[in-house]
């Protein structure tokens, strides 16, 4: 089992407070300066990416021939953005981009695939989508921290097939049509952001296993004990030169115990309970919560107070 994370005392993002509904697109414009998140876990997350790549080399990177120029575009965009936006953390040198907290340098002129190099700069995973006659297709990715999906399974698929297993997002659904239109009309100067969240029984970042709807995830007993909130901050940015779409995924993991200490714990727990109670059987299965909803809600009700 991979080593766990040293979770923050307070959650940085709480979309499970009702501000981001599950199984909805929920996308909105993002200030360009806020495109990439960088925090105190930068060095630790980059080290974990390196460990995952060494342990699962065939699982974390795939790219189609012909995507090299778009990959290089991503690398250059990220290098320029990070040095300008976070000058104390990222610096240019004769060797490339120095990632100061991690005490490492990422070369911009290397035989290594550019998208793989780009992923060594940031805590996000990077997924490249390309438009062809059939639609938007996953053509390259560096994926170290999957949330119950496999890059090898999704590689080369169209956008609506990538999301096919998600309830309400199949190929013929309105959500699939809306996503395609948003991709088609995206502008390079205006990234977009959306949120997704799940509940897991541990804090591993590398989590490719598909949720088992028939398994207990949160320890034995009537009370859900080992509960971790896994938040995905997802951004979309149209690349100005190639016209491809870069999809980034940043993972935040916090124990439920951290949320219990949050000053607004009760006001967050209440809408989280409402969302769990509203999930359909199909949605519960997808999230791996079919056997766990009752235990989770009982644990959350403890946060509401007397």
Legacy VTK file of the C-alpha trace (Angstrom):
# vtk DataFile Version 3.0
C-alpha trace
ASCII
DATASET POLYDATA
POINTS 306 float
0.000 0.000 0.000
1.245 3.461 -0.825
2.213 5.734 2.038
-0.539 7.978 3.310
-0.647 11.758 3.236
-0.090 14.084 6.120
-3.516 15.687 5.885
-4.034 19.367 6.541
-5.692 20.390 9.789
-8.309 22.298 7.819
-9.845 21.510 4.470
-8.802 23.913 1.715
-11.878 23.296 -0.442
-15.310 22.178 0.701
-17.471 21.720 -2.412
-19.370 18.995 -0.580
-21.041 21.797 1.425
-23.615 21.988 -1.365
-21.764 24.472 -3.575
-20.886 21.684 -6.067
-23.541 19.060 -6.688
-22.535 15.523 -7.611
-23.424 14.326 -11.119
-23.776 17.867 -12.454
-21.351 19.625 -14.800
-21.129 22.727 -12.615
-18.451 24.443 -14.689
-17.607 28.146 -14.420
-14.984 30.591 -15.736
-11.671 30.827 -13.891
-9.266 33.752 -13.637
-6.187 32.923 -15.684
-3.924 33.753 -12.749
-5.670 31.057 -10.676
-5.275 28.356 -13.319
-2.821 26.156 -11.377
-2.885 25.594 -7.608
0.382 25.513 -5.675
0.500 24.921 -1.922
2.725 23.642 0.870
2.355 20.055 -0.357
4.169 20.768 -3.631
7.378 18.898 -2.787
5.554 15.957 -1.190
3.110 15.568 -4.078
5.878 15.720 -6.694
7.804 13.089 -4.737
4.693 10.897 -4.660
4.299 11.305 -8.416
7.874 10.103 -8.816
7.219 7.100 -6.565
4.042 6.158 -8.431
5.817 6.433 -11.783
8.549 4.102 -10.552
6.045 1.621 -9.118
3.492 1.719 -11.958
5.446 2.898 -15.023
2.973 1.560 -17.595
-0.064 3.082 -15.895
0.801 6.758 -15.535
1.673 8.006 -19.041
0.351 7.422 -22.549
0.485 9.592 -25.674
-0.465 9.174 -29.294
2.037 9.916 -32.051
1.394 13.366 -33.445
0.702 14.977 -30.061
4.320 16.042 -29.457
3.798 19.689 -30.494
0.723 20.053 -28.274
2.613 18.454 -25.388
5.443 20.960 -25.876
2.844 23.755 -25.904
1.548 22.580 -22.522
5.076 22.479 -21.091
5.846 26.008 -22.275
2.512 27.408 -21.066
3.004 25.894 -17.621
6.631 27.023 -17.364
5.721 30.612 -18.269
2.699 30.672 -15.967
4.446 29.208 -12.924
7.527 31.438 -13.127
5.355 34.531 -13.499
2.681 33.604 -10.953
4.880 31.923 -8.303
8.363 33.454 -8.656
9.481 32.371 -5.182
8.689 28.734 -5.972
9.655 28.454 -9.649
12.741 30.006 -11.259
14.308 29.817 -14.695
17.894 28.683 -14.921
20.283 27.515 -17.608
19.121 23.968 -16.886
15.371 24.607 -17.104
12.736 25.390 -14.459
13.877 25.127 -10.847
11.150 23.888 -8.489
12.550 25.490 -5.361
10.613 23.684 -2.567
11.322 20.311 -4.190
15.001 21.057 -4.821
14.720 19.792 -8.390
15.035 21.107 -11.940
12.804 20.188 -14.869
14.532 20.538 -18.228
12.624 22.181 -21.063
14.962 20.619 -23.615
14.970 16.874 -23.090
14.224 13.643 -24.923
11.567 12.907 -22.290
8.001 13.454 -23.508
7.035 17.123 -22.905
3.777 16.273 -21.159
5.628 13.982 -18.775
8.035 16.849 -18.018
5.133 19.264 -17.542
3.587 16.929 -14.963
6.845 17.046 -12.986
6.271 20.766 -12.408
2.809 20.685 -10.848
0.658 18.804 -8.384
-2.040 18.378 -11.028
-2.450 15.459 -13.379
-2.572 16.513 -17.033
-4.909 15.128 -19.708
-4.845 16.243 -23.350
-8.023 16.093 -25.453
-8.098 16.569 -29.253
-11.029 17.264 -31.594
-11.510 15.125 -34.692
-14.500 14.327 -36.879
-15.937 11.971 -34.258
-15.543 14.375 -31.331
-13.131 15.196 -28.518
-10.794 12.306 -27.765
-8.253 11.551 -25.009
-4.914 11.495 -26.867
-2.261 11.973 -24.153
-2.077 12.053 -20.362
0.138 11.980 -17.323
-2.079 10.494 -14.618
-0.459 9.727 -11.270
-3.445 10.228 -8.955
-6.534 8.658 -10.567
-9.809 8.536 -8.670
-11.204 5.079 -9.495
-10.274 4.998 -13.179
-7.503 3.696 -15.401
-5.697 5.687 -18.076
-5.148 2.547 -20.150
-8.895 1.862 -20.122
-9.850 5.422 -21.162
-6.993 6.184 -23.556
-8.157 7.021 -27.082
-11.822 7.217 -26.078
-14.202 10.002 -27.024
-15.242 12.437 -24.312
-18.718 10.941 -23.892
-17.264 7.434 -23.645
-14.701 8.519 -21.042
-17.639 9.662 -18.898
-19.925 6.847 -20.033
-19.972 4.966 -16.692
-20.985 8.137 -14.804
-24.759 8.190 -14.186
-26.330 10.870 -16.365
-23.261 11.373 -18.578
-23.631 8.627 -21.200
-23.174 9.276 -24.953
-26.793 10.248 -25.658
-27.409 12.377 -22.557
-27.886 16.128 -22.432
-24.820 16.411 -20.185
-22.663 14.803 -22.891
-23.979 17.244 -25.470
-23.363 20.212 -23.148
-19.774 19.111 -22.473
-19.044 18.851 -26.186
-20.450 22.340 -26.824
-18.414 23.789 -23.965
-15.245 22.215 -25.340
-16.015 23.482 -28.842
-16.548 27.071 -27.669
-13.785 27.288 -25.058
-11.349 30.205 -25.366
-7.622 30.030 -24.517
-7.747 33.199 -22.409
-10.549 31.885 -20.179
-9.895 28.618 -18.348
-12.816 26.867 -16.688
-13.076 25.093 -13.344
-15.368 22.470 -11.867
-15.369 20.280 -8.749
-15.939 16.641 -7.996
-15.756 14.863 -4.670
-15.912 11.355 -3.276
-15.575 9.504 0.020
-12.799 6.948 0.454
-11.576 4.702 3.222
-7.927 5.842 3.023
-5.846 8.819 1.948
-3.850 7.321 -0.942
-3.427 9.632 -3.915
-2.928 6.776 -6.402
-6.381 5.196 -6.365
-7.171 3.509 -9.706
-9.427 0.814 -8.229
-13.053 1.109 -9.285
-15.425 1.532 -6.359
-17.018 -1.748 -5.228
-20.690 -1.071 -4.449
-20.876 -4.231 -2.345
-17.893 -3.492 -0.088
-17.628 -1.782 3.285
-15.102 1.000 2.853
-14.969 2.766 6.189
-13.940 0.135 8.704
-15.966 -2.390 10.721
-18.762 -1.589 13.118
-21.906 0.487 12.948
-20.035 3.816 12.921
-18.036 4.774 9.825
-14.529 5.222 11.233
-11.940 5.619 8.478
-13.493 8.265 6.199
-11.556 10.565 3.878
-12.989 13.305 1.693
-11.362 13.345 -1.736
-11.870 16.559 -3.682
-10.955 17.005 -7.347
-10.336 20.515 -8.617
-10.634 20.161 -12.385
-9.706 22.841 -14.906
-10.121 23.062 -18.669
-7.990 25.291 -20.872
-7.995 25.499 -24.672
-4.443 25.566 -26.006
-3.927 28.685 -28.157
-1.684 27.133 -30.833
-2.884 23.558 -31.304
-6.512 24.132 -30.323
-6.360 21.017 -28.146
-7.881 21.009 -24.660
-5.833 20.572 -21.500
-7.738 19.019 -18.612
-6.026 19.287 -15.204
-6.970 17.391 -12.054
-5.744 18.428 -8.605
-6.492 16.075 -5.712
-7.058 17.183 -2.116
-7.565 14.545 0.582
-8.648 15.256 4.142
-9.932 13.007 6.908
-13.483 13.542 8.051
-11.925 14.249 11.449
-10.518 17.485 9.979
-13.975 18.540 8.859
-15.319 17.784 12.341
-12.945 20.481 13.666
-13.972 22.994 11.013
-15.624 26.110 12.533
-18.533 25.637 10.122
-18.718 21.874 10.558
-22.463 21.745 11.208
-23.368 23.982 8.260
-21.190 21.829 5.977
-22.386 18.472 7.327
-26.071 19.267 6.864
-25.992 19.761 3.061
-23.566 16.840 2.752
-26.167 14.655 4.481
-28.820 16.039 2.117
-26.690 15.161 -0.926
-26.040 11.619 0.316
-29.733 11.076 1.038
-30.642 12.275 -2.467
-28.362 9.870 -4.344
-30.133 7.296 -6.497
-29.258 3.575 -6.287
-27.281 3.936 -9.538
-25.341 6.904 -8.168
-24.660 5.123 -4.880
-23.254 2.143 -6.775
-21.009 4.367 -8.863
-19.612 6.102 -5.773
-19.190 2.806 -3.901
-21.584 3.902 -1.148
-24.413 1.402 -1.530
-23.661 -0.289 1.810
-22.184 2.777 3.447
-24.690 5.593 3.168
-26.407 4.834 6.463
-23.165 4.627 8.453
-21.864 7.809 6.844
-25.000 9.772 7.612
-24.939 8.633 11.240
-21.335 9.826 11.523
-22.184 13.159 9.918
-25.180 13.706 12.177
-22.759 13.719 15.112
-21.392 16.979 13.659
-24.760 18.693 13.831
-24.617 18.976 17.605
-27.392 18.512 20.126
LINES 1 307
306 0 1 2 3 4 5 6 7 8 9 10 11 12 13 14 15 16 17 18 19 20 21 22 23 24 25 26 27 28 29 30 31 32 33 34 35 36 37 38 39 40 41 42 43 44 45 46 47 48 49 50 51 52 53 54 55 56 57 58 59 60 61 62 63 64 65 66 67 68 69 70 71 72 73 74 75 76 77 78 79 80 81 82 83 84 85 86 87 88 89 90 91 92 93 94 95 96 97 98 99 100 101 102 103 104 105 106 107 108 109 110 111 112 113 114 115 116 117 118 119 120 121 122 123 124 125 126 127 128 129 130 131 132 133 134 135 136 137 138 139 140 141 142 143 144 145 146 147 148 149 150 151 152 153 154 155 156 157 158 159 160 161 162 163 164 165 166 167 168 169 170 171 172 173 174 175 176 177 178 179 180 181 182 183 184 185 186 187 188 189 190 191 192 193 194 195 196 197 198 199 200 201 202 203 204 205 206 207 208 209 210 211 212 213 214 215 216 217 218 219 220 221 222 223 224 225 226 227 228 229 230 231 232 233 234 235 236 237 238 239 240 241 242 243 244 245 246 247 248 249 250 251 252 253 254 255 256 257 258 259 260 261 262 263 264 265 266 267 268 269 270 271 272 273 274 275 276 277 278 279 280 281 282 283 284 285 286 287 288 289 290 291 292 293 294 295 296 297 298 299 300 301 302 303 304 305
